[in-house]
């Protein structure tokens, strides 16, 4: 059975970088961390700072990085579905990417505190997590 996907949406490069670095220090490999961003400057900075492969969403043509080309309609949605999200979840997260936020996604593992990481690094969707910062392990 596949692990559940955990998504964090970050408003700043610094928040995303802190979250990614903490994911890596908790045991995630670079290839286990998916990152999508709209702005090329976010992509460049995130790649330089974390060495994680980052896809960019070009609002002009709907494409995501090199994964989709030729003005694919719903390129972000298709990319997110390919990464394991439902179409409904992907539609929801597309809106965040289009407004300039940075999406970070990993598989959930019981021994890694992804929700706490994303919560503490100010994920804009942290109210959706079943996480109590006052009741940490």
N, C-alpha and C positions, 0 to 999 in steps of 0.2 A: 504494500500500500504506500502511495506517495505521501510525503510529508506535506503538511499545510504550508502555504506561502504566507510570509509575513512581510508587509509593506510598510515602509516609512516614507513620508513625504516631508521634504525639508525646504525651507524658504531661503536658506543661505548655503553657500559653498562650505563655510566653516562648520555648520551643523552636520551637513552630509559627510564631510571629511572625518569629523570626530566619530560619527556613527560607524562609518566604514572601518576606521582604524580599530575601533572597539570590537567590531565583528571579527576582524582578522586576529586580534589578540585573544578572542574567545575560541578560536579554532577554525574559523571559516577560511578557506583558500580563496584566492582571487577569482577563480573560475566558478565559485559558488555564490558570488555576489553579483546581482544584476542591478545596473544603474542606467536610468534614462534621464536626459535633460534636454531642454529646448535650446538653450543658448550655447553657442560654440565656445565662449569664454569659460562657461561652467565646465564643459567637457574637457577642455585643455587643462584647466587647473585641477580638476578631480583626477585626471589621468596622471598628471605630474606628482600630485601629492600622495596618491594611494596605489598607483600602478594597477588599478582595476580597469578593465575595459568598459568604457562608457559609450552608450549610444546617444546620438543627438536626434531630436525631433525637429524637422524643418517645417515650420508652420505653413510655408508657402506651398509645398507640394505634398505634405502629409507623409513624408517618408521618415523612417527611423534609421539613422546611421547608414551603414552599407547593407543592412539586413533587407530592406525593402527599397525598391527604386521605381522610377517612372510615375510618380504622382499617385501612388496607391492610396485609394480612399480608405480612411480609417487605419492608416499605417501604424499608429501608436497602438490602437486597439488590437490589431492583428499581432503585433509584436508581443504585447502583454499576454494575449491568449496563448501564443506559442510558448511563452515562458511558464504557463500553467495556471493563469487566472481565468475565471469565467468571463464571458463576454460582458456581463453586467458590471462586474468588478472593473474590468478593463475600461469600460465607458466612463465609469466614475473617476478612475485615476487619470484618464486622458485629460480631463478638465484641469487638473492640477499641473500637469506637464505643460499644457498649452498656456497657462498663465505664468509660467516661468519657474515653477517649483522643480525640485530634483527628487526623483523616485529612486529608492533603494529597496531591493527585495531579496530575500533569502528563504530557504526552507527552514521550517521550525524544527529544532531538536530539543528534547527535554533537558539536556544538560547545558544549554546555552540561553542566556537571558536576553533574547532579542527584544522582547516587549519592553523590558526595563531600559535597555540601551536606547531604543527609538524614543521612548517616553522622555528619558532624561536629556536627550539631544533635541528636544522640542519638535518632534514630528507634529505636523499640523493636524494629523488625524489621531492624535494620541488619546482623545476621548473615546475612541472605538476599541481601545485595548482593554482586555480584562487584566489590568495591572494596578496594584495599589502601592504607590511609592513608600507608604508608611509600613508596609509589610514585606520587606525584602528578605530574601533568603540569607 
